[in-house]
Amino acid sequence: MALLTAQTSSDGPRTGWPIGDTLVPAGQHVAVCLDVKDSLQIERPTFDDPSIIETVDLTRFLFGLPDGSMIQTGEMKISGHEKSNLVKFLTSWLGKPPQMDGTWDYCEMKGKGAQINIQH
């Protein structure tokens, strides 16, 4: 697994990397996965009822572009369900559904190339 500690700040849990405020231009880019970061037991409001707090495990992927800039994905709940954002993301990257039977770790994608589509 990737880095397992969640950092906190004054505005709540910090589950990503401090990569600055410079936006990478929208469009398709060739990139390399630089890191995968798991943040465990993060408390956040539920989508259906923000007054209810849930504890979830989240992951993010950090990509580097040829010009040296970096971009990270949004938070994704660590889930092997076929409809989860994580499985959809990995399926689009791999071109096929990932093996979510406990024999494969998505953190192995670190160092792998990808074609990413950036939208703002």
C-alpha positions in Angstrom: 0.0 0.0 0.0 1.0 3.6 -0.4 1.4 6.2 2.3 -1.1 5.4 5.0 -1.1 8.4 7.3 -3.7 11.1 6.9 -2.5 14.7 7.5 -4.8 17.2 9.0 -5.0 20.9 8.5 -7.3 23.6 9.9 -9.8 23.0 7.1 -10.1 19.2 7.6 -8.2 16.2 6.4 -5.6 16.7 3.7 -5.5 13.6 1.5 -3.5 15.0 -1.4 -0.2 16.5 -2.3 0.6 20.2 -2.1 1.4 20.7 -5.8 0.6 24.4 -6.1 -2.2 26.4 -7.7 -0.9 26.3 -11.4 -3.5 24.6 -13.6 -2.4 22.1 -16.2 -4.0 23.0 -19.5 -7.2 21.1 -20.3 -7.0 18.3 -22.8 -5.3 15.0 -23.3 -1.8 14.5 -21.9 0.7 11.6 -21.7 1.6 11.2 -18.0 3.3 8.9 -15.6 1.9 7.9 -12.2 4.3 9.3 -9.7 2.6 8.1 -6.5 -0.5 6.6 -5.0 -1.7 7.8 -1.6 -4.1 6.0 0.7 -5.7 7.9 3.5 -7.4 5.7 6.0 -10.3 6.4 8.4 -11.1 9.8 7.1 -14.3 11.3 8.6 -16.5 13.2 6.2 -20.2 14.1 5.7 -22.3 11.6 3.8 -23.6 12.6 0.3 -27.2 11.9 1.1 -27.3 13.6 4.5 -24.4 16.0 5.3 -25.4 16.0 9.0 -24.3 12.3 9.2 -20.6 11.7 9.4 -19.1 8.6 7.8 -15.6 7.1 8.2 -14.1 6.1 4.8 -10.8 5.0 3.3 -9.7 7.2 0.4 -7.1 7.1 -2.3 -5.6 9.5 -4.9 -3.2 9.2 -7.8 -0.5 11.7 -8.6 0.6 12.1 -12.2 3.7 13.9 -13.7 3.6 15.4 -17.2 6.6 15.7 -19.5 6.9 19.5 -18.8 7.5 18.7 -15.1 4.0 19.8 -14.0 1.9 17.5 -11.8 -1.7 16.8 -11.4 -3.7 14.6 -8.9 -7.0 12.8 -9.1 -9.9 13.6 -6.9 -10.5 11.5 -3.8 -11.9 8.0 -4.5 -13.3 5.7 -1.9 -11.3 2.5 -1.7 -13.8 0.0 -3.0 -13.7 -3.0 -5.3 -17.3 -2.7 -6.3 -17.8 -2.7 -10.1 -19.6 0.7 -9.9 -17.1 2.4 -7.7 -15.2 5.4 -9.0 -11.9 3.6 -8.3 -12.8 0.6 -10.4 -14.1 2.8 -13.2 -10.9 4.9 -13.1 -8.7 1.8 -13.1 -10.8 0.2 -15.9 -10.4 3.2 -18.1 -6.6 3.3 -17.4 -6.0 -0.5 -17.9 -8.5 -1.0 -20.8 -10.1 -3.8 -18.8 -11.6 -4.3 -15.3 -8.9 -4.7 -12.7 -8.5 -7.9 -10.7 -10.2 -7.0 -7.5 -10.0 -10.4 -5.9 -7.3 -9.6 -3.5 -4.4 -10.8 -5.7 -3.6 -7.4 -7.2 -2.8 -4.1 -5.6 -3.6 -0.9 -7.5 -0.5 0.7 -5.9 1.5 -1.3 -8.5 0.4 1.4 -11.0 3.1 3.7 -9.6 5.6 4.3 -12.4 3.2 3.3 -15.2 2.3 5.5 -18.1 -1.2 6.8 -18.8 -3.0 9.0 -21.2 -5.1 11.4 -19.1 -7.9 13.8 -20.0 -7.8 16.9 -17.9 -11.0 18.9 -17.5 -11.5 22.1 -15.4 
